[in-house]
Amino acid sequence: MRRLELPPGLLVVISALSVQVGASVATGQFATYGPITIVALRLIFGALLVDLHRPPSVRGRPASAWRSALALGIVLAGMNTAFYLAISRLPLGVVVTIEFLGPLAAAIGGSRRPVDFVWVVFAAVGVVLLAGPRLEATDLLGLIAAGCTGLGWFTYIGVAARVSRDWPDGRGVGASMTFSAILILPVLLLAGDLGAVVASPVVLLAALVIAFFSSAVPYTLEVAALGKLRPETYGILVSLEPAFGAIAGFLLLGQALRPTELLAIALVSMASIGASLTARPIPATPGELGA
């Protein structure tokens, strides 16, 4: 019997939806355990799941390969921590929209064509619509964290491309995620709520579910899809993420958005789609690992 093969574009869409489901489950745990504990457990379990699927080979690797994997591990730990801090304070759709400015900046960075500045204006208007009503102290912290996530995703694109070159067998992501888990462990010990975890170990099951939807599924599906998709097609499909974040936040968390926020999400998505079609293509690296 032939194995059913899904179209690569559908794999990317499923991957994006999976990430938002994982983020929604994580948000539901923040009230009890806090974002630091959840992000640390997610990174640790995510590394375990990816390493079980494709364990990184140690022998025969030059020092430069390990340096790039460590750099990516630092980026993954930082951007995931910022993302979880942001979604603990702001609606999921808002955070995903702001963080998406990272790959958008990578797509149009260095361009001098007038059409690409149109996308910059679209994105800027979208961010102003999102940030304008959210300048209270707690929301401001969430906006800063979301901005750091976008900066992390921008950095991730370049660092992940280096890891892809240094680890042509695709096992560099497992090594990088292992480094991110090691780096986040002291944060869990110092700032996490280990007492609550010990008192209610069911959170470990929740962390495993979050890691599965946020890391294992997206990574596996995107690796299968990226070799069969044109970069601009991938960029367009990933541009749907802000909309997916808004839908997941509404359906799974009851986070209703105002009309101006929905307009802002649409503007940023349109900017990303436009940039994917007219500017430098977003490098084909599995960006879902950052969220």
N, C-alpha and C positions, 0 to 999 in steps of 0.2 A: 504494500500500500504506500502511495506517495505521501510524504509529509506535507501538510498544508503550510505554504509559505505566504506570509502576509506581505503586501506591498511595503517597500521601505518607508514611504511617506506616512503610512498608517502606524508603523513602528515608532516614528518620531512623535506622532500625536499621542499614542498610548504612553510613551515615555514621559511627555510633558504632563499628561493627566496624572500619571503615577506620582510624579514629584509633588504635585499639589495635594494629592490625597495624603502623602506622607507628612507634608507640612501641616495639614489640617489635623491629623491625629496628634502631631507634636503639640500644636496649640492647645488642644484639649487637656494636655498634661501639665501645662505651665502653672496653673493655679495651685496645684498640689506640690509639684517638685521644682518648679522654677526653670527658666530657659537654659541656665548653665548646666544643670544636671542632665536635662534631656538632650542637649546638643552633644555633650560629652559621651553619653551612652550611645547616641546615634552614630557618632564617628567610630567608636570602638566596635560596635556590632557591625557597622558598615564595612569596616576593614576586614573583620572576620569573614563576612559573607563573600566579599570579593576575593579574598585570598583563598578561600575554600574552592571557589569557582575557577580561579586562575592564579595559583600561587606564584609569587615572583621568584625567578631563579637567581641565585646568589653568585654562582661561579661565573668567571669570565666577564664580569662587568667592570668597565673602567671607572675611575674615581669621578669623572665628569658625569656619568650616568647617575651615580648615587647623589651627587650634588644637585642635579636637576630634579631628581625625585624628592629630595629633602625640601627644595624650594617650593615645589608644588604642594608638598605636605603642609608647609607653613601657610601657604595661600589658602588651602582647603580648610585648615583649622580656623584661620582668621575670618574668612568670609562666611563660613557656616555659623560661627559664633555670632557674628554681626547680624546675620539673617534671622537667627532665632530670637535675638534680643529685639529686633525690629518687629517681628510678627507677634511678640508678646505685648506690644504697645499699639500697633496699628493693624487695620484690616489686611488680610492676606493679599487681596487684589492690589491695594495701594503699594505695599512693600514690593511685590513682584514687578509692578510697573516702574518704580524708581530704580530698582536694581538692574532693570533691563537697559538702563542708560549705559551700562558698562559695555556690553557687546555692540550697542548702537554707536558708541564713541569709537570703538575699534573698527567698525565698518566704514566710518566716514572720516576717520582721523587722517590728517594730511591732505585731504581733498580740497581743491580750489574751484571745483565746478559749481556754478550757481545753483544747480538743481539740488545738490547735496546740502546746501545751506537751507533750503526749504524744509528738509527733514529735521534739521537742527531747530528751526523755528517751531515746527510741530511739536517736537519733544519738549522744548522749553515751555511752550504754552501749557502742555499737559502737566509738567511738573509744577508750574505756578498754580494751576487749578487744584492740584492735589495738596500742595504744601501751604497755600494761602490760609485756609481755615484751621491749620493744624500747628499753630505756633505757641501753644501752651507748653509748659515745661515738660510734661511727660511725652506729649506728641513730638516735641522738638528732639528729645532723646531718640525716639523711634525713627524720625526722619534722618538724623545723623547716622544711626546704625544702618538704615536702608541705603544711604549714600555710600557708606563704607562697604556694603555688600556689592554695590555696583562697581566701585573701584576695585574690589577684589576680583569680580568677574572679568573686568578689563585686564587686570594683571594675569589672571588665570589663562586667558587666551594665548598670550605669548609664552608663558611658562609651560603650559600643556603641550604646545607645539614643539618645544625643546625636548620635553620628555618623550613625545612621540618619535622624534628623531633618534634619541639616545636609547630607546627601548623599542626597536622595530617589531618585536614579537608581541607588543601590546601589554606586557606585564608590568610596565612602569606605573600604571595607575594603582595597582595593588600595592606596590612598594610605597607610593606616595601616600595612599590612604593609611598604610601602616604607620608611617611617620606622623601623620596627622593625629592618629589615635594615641601614639606615644606622647606627643606634645600636649594633647588635651588632658591627659591623665592627671598631671599635677594640678591643673585647674579644677578638675572634678574633686580632688582630695582637699583642696584649700577652700574653694568657693561653692562646691556643690552640696546638695543636701543628701549626704550618704545615709544619715539616720533615717530619713523617710524611705529611702530605697530598701534598707534593711528591714524596716518595719512593714513594708508592703512590697515584697519582691515581684508582685504582678507587674510593676513598672518595667521590669526587665523584659517581659513579654511585649509590652507596648513599645519599648525601645527596639526590639527585634522587628516588630511590624514596621516601625518608622524607617529603620535601616533598609528593610526589604524594599519598601516603596520608594524611598528617597535615593537609594544608592544601587542596590543589586539589580532591580528591574530596569531603571533608566540606563545604567551602564551597559547591560547586556543587550538591550534593544538598540541603543544608539550605535554601538560597535557593529551590530549586524546591518544597520541601515546606512551608515555614513559612506561605506564603500560603494554604494549603489545610487547615491543621490548627488546631484550637482550642488555646489556650495550655495548658490542663490536659492535653490529650492529648499535646502535645509534652513537657510536664514529666514525665509518666508514662514515655514512651518513653526520654527521656534518663536517667531514673532507673535504667535497666538498665546504664548504663555501668560501675559498679563490678563487676557480675557479668561483663560482657564483658572488663574488665581482668583479672579473675582467670582467666577461661577462656583468654585470649590468653597470659597469663604462663605458664600450665600447658602449653598445647599447643605454643607457639613457643619458650619459654625454659626449660621444665622446672621452673618455680617452683611446687612443691606447697605448698599452704597448710594450716595446722593447722585442726582442726574449729572452734576458737574464732575463728579469723580468718574462716572461712567464715560463721559465725554473725554476726560483726561486720559483714561486707559485706551480709548479708541485712537486718540491722537498719537500716543506713543507707539501703539501697534502699527498704525499707518506709517509713522516715521521709520520704523524698523523694516517694514515691508518695502517701502520705497528705497531705503538705503541698500537693502539686499539686491534690488533690481538695478540700481544705477551707480552705486559706489563700489569700493573694493569689497569683495565678498568676505564674509566672516569666515575665518579659518575653520575647517571641518574638524573640530575637536569636541568631545562630549561635554558640553557646558552644563549638563544637568547635574553633574556631580557637585556643583557649587551651591545648590539650593535644596 
